[in-house]
Amino acid sequence: MNRIEIVISSTKTIDMKNWDSKDKKYYDIESKLIRNRAKEVSRLHESGTSVKDLAAKYELSESRIREYLKQ
């Protein structure tokens, strides 16, 4: 499996993975749109936006936002 690393800041790299609950495995996120959304969620959360507010903004579940933030 290829490893995807995205540099968010000079001190933080993220290995972008997505949990597949049916297979019970993590898979690389291949979509640029989703990788960019995950980076944006991380940046906004670091600046103080709550998980609940991020979930509402992106129309995603709070658990999906937490998955993005785990990485």
Helices and strands as residue ranges (DSSP letters): E 5-9, E 12-15, E 17-20, E 25-28, H 32-46, H 51-58, H 62-70
